[in-house]
Structure formats: structure tokens, C-alpha cells
Amino acid sequence: MSERMLSPPILSDAVTEVDIDSFRAAMRELAGGVVVVTVGKDQDITGFTATSFASLSAHPPRLLVCVNKGSASWLALQRHPHFGVNILRNEERAFANRFAGRDGLKGAARYVGARWTTMVTGTPILENALAVLDCEVEEMLPRYDHSIVIGRVRAARTCPGALPLVYWQGDYHSLQRAAEKTGHAGAPTGTRSRSRPPTKSTSNDNTS
Ligand SMILES: Cc1cc2nc3c(=O)[nH]c(=O)nc-3n(C[C@H](O)[C@H](O)[C@H](O)COP(=O)(O)O)c2cc1C
């Protein structure tokens, strides 16, 4: 694991950046899955809810997640350079709130009441997550108030048969409820519509 101290690019005064509200409003339209990133080992554990999770490469298997440098998880990653990514089911929104710190619990207290296991690295892994990825930290790239954490995936497991929790427009949704909100409820829950006619720009369409 290495923490590369790269300086952020220096912007000249002539560069005009978008205002923060416009940036946030645009990002709210990106629907995405929700994960709980578990960090630590034994009793020295914490974790956080994240949507900034993405696959980086399949050859070799690498993923990335962005972690706030003010969070307890960022500190724990310095002590334990490994983490778990737990992709949440639709039923687990209370769990997502807990790992986002919304009920005031911290550290190991966030883990109480769920069933946990370990795979290769020793990081706690949620037993009934939709899918889990057990990772070692390959690199941490500090950028502004976050670090981009690149994970080397040591083990992965899927438990299909449930719908994912989706975050969109500042709230959690099931796939079906997101479709109903925009009148796209035609497709059965959890199925992909292959023959969706091209529309002009719908509110949950990021492809235009
Ligand atoms: C839907 C959602 C997505 C989030 N995504 C991220 C993320 O990608 N990276 C991050 O550092 N924090 C993210 N957060 C915030 C953390 O979950 C939250 O700050 C957490 O409490 C940090 O842990 P700590 O209280 O132990 O410091 C997200 C919160 C929510 C509700």
C-alpha cells in the first residue's frame, strides 16, 4: 500500500469552473448502487456507506472507492490496508443510514445486529449482501478532501435473487419505485427493457 502525495493540479485564474450547486444538481441525477465499505479487523472496525464505488479493471481485478479524509474509515485504512465492499439489497436502507452515521453510531457499534463473516483479508463481510468483494489496498491517491482508494480484489461472492438498493435524487429507491416515479413502470421489477424506445431526455437518463 502506498499513499502517494500528489499535488492537485494548479488551476489558472482564467479557468472558469461550474458552481457547486449546478454540479450537485447534475450529480443527483446519476442513479447508482449503494455499498457499505467495511474497514478494520477484530474489534478495531468501522465503515461507511458509499456510492463512489466503481470497477476499475477486470484484468487484473481492481476496483476503486473514494473516501473522505475526515472520516474514521480513512484513519482505519492507514492501520488496516484492506477493506470489504458490500453491495446492499433493497431491504437494507436502514443499514445504509447507519453506516452513513445518521443514527449516531460509530465504529464497531455500526455492526451490531447483522451477520458477518470473513473471506481472505479478515475484513468483516456482510453475510446477506447482494454481492461482496474482499480487497487489499493497492494504492491511495489523495485528491482534495478525499482519497481514491484502489483495491486489489482477493475474493468475491454473489448472493443473487434480490433487488439492489439504488440511490437517486438524494434518496434510496428500489428499481421499481424509481421507474414508477417517472412513469417508466412498464418493465417488470428488476428486469432490463431491451426495446426501450429512444426518449428525449428523461430525468433518470444520463446517456444524452
Ligand atoms: C448515499 C450516501 C453515499 C455516500 N457516499 C460516500 C462516499 O462515496 N465516500 C465517502 O467518503 N462518504 C460517503 N458518504 C458519507 C459517509 O457514509 C459518512 O460520512 C460516514 O458516516 C463516514 O463515516 P464516519 O462517521 O465513521 O467518519 C455517503 C453517504 C450517503 C448517505
Ligand as a Chemical Component Dictionary entry (heavy atoms), coordinates in Angstrom:
data_LIG
# 
_chem_comp.id                   LIG 
_chem_comp.type                 NON-POLYMER 
_chem_comp.pdbx_formal_charge   0 
_chem_comp.three_letter_code    LIG 
# 
loop_
_chem_comp_atom.comp_id 
_chem_comp_atom.atom_id 
_chem_comp_atom.alt_atom_id 
_chem_comp_atom.type_symbol 
_chem_comp_atom.charge 
_chem_comp_atom.model_Cartn_x 
_chem_comp_atom.model_Cartn_y 
_chem_comp_atom.model_Cartn_z 
_chem_comp_atom.pdbx_ordinal 
LIG C1  C1  C 0 -25.876 7.616  -0.115 1  
LIG C2  C2  C 0 -24.573 8.013  0.512  2  
LIG C3  C3  C 0 -23.390 7.878  -0.198 3  
LIG C4  C4  C 0 -22.162 8.209  0.370  4  
LIG N1  N1  N 0 -21.024 8.040  -0.355 5  
LIG C5  C5  C 0 -19.824 8.313  0.229  6  
LIG C6  C6  C 0 -18.628 8.051  -0.473 7  
LIG O1  O1  O 0 -18.638 7.580  -1.608 8  
LIG N2  N2  N 0 -17.439 8.334  0.147  9  
LIG C7  C7  C 0 -17.391 8.847  1.435  10 
LIG O2  O2  O 0 -16.286 9.078  1.955  11 
LIG N3  N3  N 0 -18.530 9.094  2.127  12 
LIG C8  C8  C 0 -19.733 8.827  1.557  13 
LIG N4  N4  N 0 -20.875 9.050  2.254  14 
LIG C9  C9  C 0 -20.786 9.615  3.615  15 
LIG C10 C10 C 0 -20.358 8.566  4.656  16 
LIG O3  O3  O 0 -21.152 7.396  4.594  17 
LIG C11 C11 C 0 -20.474 9.164  6.071  18 
LIG O4  O4  O 0 -19.800 10.395 6.132  19 
LIG C12 C12 C 0 -19.922 8.232  7.141  20 
LIG O5  O5  O 0 -20.590 8.500  8.333  21 
LIG C13 C13 C 0 -18.434 8.399  7.400  22 
LIG O6  O6  O 0 -18.042 7.555  8.486  23 
LIG P1  P1  P 0 -17.547 8.111  9.940  24 
LIG O7  O7  O 0 -18.791 8.683  10.593 25 
LIG O8  O8  O 0 -17.091 6.892  10.631 26 
LIG O9  O9  O 0 -16.476 9.116  9.724  27 
LIG C14 C14 C 0 -22.117 8.718  1.700  28 
LIG C15 C15 C 0 -23.313 8.862  2.427  29 
LIG C16 C16 C 0 -24.524 8.504  1.839  30 
LIG C17 C17 C 0 -25.797 8.633  2.643  31 
# 
loop_
_chem_comp_bond.comp_id 
_chem_comp_bond.atom_id_1 
_chem_comp_bond.atom_id_2 
_chem_comp_bond.value_order 
_chem_comp_bond.pdbx_ordinal 
LIG C1  C2  SING 1  
LIG C2  C3  SING 2  
LIG C2  C16 DOUB 3  
LIG C3  C4  DOUB 4  
LIG C4  N1  SING 5  
LIG C4  C14 SING 6  
LIG N1  C5  DOUB 7  
LIG C5  C6  SING 8  
LIG C5  C8  SING 9  
LIG C6  O1  DOUB 10 
LIG C6  N2  SING 11 
LIG N2  C7  SING 12 
LIG C7  O2  DOUB 13 
LIG C7  N3  SING 14 
LIG N3  C8  DOUB 15 
LIG C8  N4  SING 16 
LIG N4  C9  SING 17 
LIG N4  C14 SING 18 
LIG C9  C10 SING 19 
LIG C10 O3  SING 20 
LIG C10 C11 SING 21 
LIG C11 O4  SING 22 
LIG C11 C12 SING 23 
LIG C12 O5  SING 24 
LIG C12 C13 SING 25 
LIG C13 O6  SING 26 
LIG O6  P1  SING 27 
LIG P1  O7  DOUB 28 
LIG P1  O8  SING 29 
LIG P1  O9  SING 30 
LIG C14 C15 DOUB 31 
LIG C15 C16 SING 32 
LIG C16 C17 SING 33 
# 
